[in-house]
Every structure is written in C-alpha cells, then in structure tokens.
Amino acid sequence: MQDCFFWKTIVHYFLHLIFPVFIALIFYRKTWFRTYLILLATMLVDLDHLFADPVFDPSRNSIGFHFLHSYYAIAVYILMLLFRGNIRIIAIGLLLHMLTDFQDFNFWCH
C-alpha cells in the first residue's frame, strides 16, 4: 500500500510539473518557457480547495466537488480551447489539471 502512495505522488507531480514542459516544447517551441509558466499558473485553480472543509481530504474526488473543478467549469475549459493564444494555453493547463486530479482519485489506491 505504501508503494502505491509513492507512485501516485510521483505520477501526480510529474503530470503537474514535468509533463507541461513537454507540451510547451512540442506545441509552443518559440515561446516554450512563457507557455510553461502559464501552464504552471493554472494550478491556481486549486484555490477553490480553500472553501472546503476540510481543505484537503485524500478520500475526496476534486472533480465534481470543488466549484472550479465542477463539470460546468470543465465544459467552460473545453470551450476555451476554441480561442487562440493565451486563452487556449490556459484551457490546456486547466484540462490537464482536471485530468491529473481525475486519474489521481480513480486510478490509484485510496
């Protein structure tokens, strides 16, 4: 069980911190560093956790619980992909964040 939590943590932070580098380098080569910083900034979406009690609950699925992780918000993030420039980069970051939180809860030990 302890091994499961170790790998869950590794994958979680890889998807939040390292994978965006690859996205930035592959799709936004000329402005990869600025793009990476924007993708990192989308982690501010987790500020909605501050409105929950308790703030962190490892047995709680963020998707569908927190307002910026709601299905309505995710629909908005998908629509944001239709725009160009920074809006699309923000949408990619937010959707990657939602995917990370989804896999974190659904594919690993609790």
N, C-alpha and C positions, 0 to 999 in steps of 0.2 A: 504494500500500500504506500509506503514511504517513497518507493521508486516511482510510483505513479504520479505523486505530487511533484516530485523533482522534474519529471519530463513535462508535466502540464505547465509548470512555471517556465521552463526553458522555451517551450513552443509559444507560450503566451507572449513573453518578452521578445522573442525572435520576430513574431508577427507584428508587434507594436513598434519595435526599434530598428530591426535589421532589414526585414522584407521591404519596407518603404524605400530603402536605399536602392534596391534593385528596380523597383517601379520607377523611381526618379531617373536612374541611369538608363534604363531601357527606353522609356517613353518621353523623357524630357532631358535628353543628354546635354543640351546647351545651357540649361538653367537647373541642372540636377540638384545643386545644393539648396537653392531657394525653394525648389519644389519639395525637397526632403524636409526642410524646416516647416513648410505649410502642412505637410502630411503629419509631422510630429505635433504641430499645434492643434490638429483636430482631436487630439487626446483630451483637450479641454472639455469635450463632450461629457467626460466623466464627472464634471462638476455637479451634474444632476444627482449624483450619489449623495451629496451633502444634504439633500432634502429627505432622505430615507432614514428610518430608524430601525435597526442600527445602520450606520453609514456603510459598513461593509459586512456582508453576510455571505460566506463562501457557499452556502447551500441555496442561495437565491440566484435565479436567472435574471441577468440585467435586461435582456431583450424582453420587451413587453411589460417590464416593471417600472423602470425609470422613464420620465417623460421624454427625454432626448434619445432614449433607446426604444421608444414605442414604435408600433407598426406604422402609425401615421407619420412619425418623424422619418422612419426608414423610407416610406413612399416619397417624401419630400426629397430625401437624399438621392433617390433614384432619378427623380425629375431634374435635379440639379446637374445630372450628367449631360443633359441636353444643351447646357450652356458651355461656352468656350472659356478658356483662360483659367483664372484662379478659382472660379466657382466650380469648374469641373475637377480641379485638383482637390479642393475641399471635399467635394462629393466622394471622390475616390478614397480619400482618407477616412471619411465618416463611415463609408460602407465597409472598408477594410476593418475598421474598429468594430463594427457590428458583427462581421464575420468572425473576428477573433473572439469576441465575447460569446458568440453562439457556440463555436467549437469548444471553447473553454468549459462551458457548462454541460454540453451534450455529449462530448466525445471522450471525456476523462472521468476519473474517479471523483467521488464527492466526499 
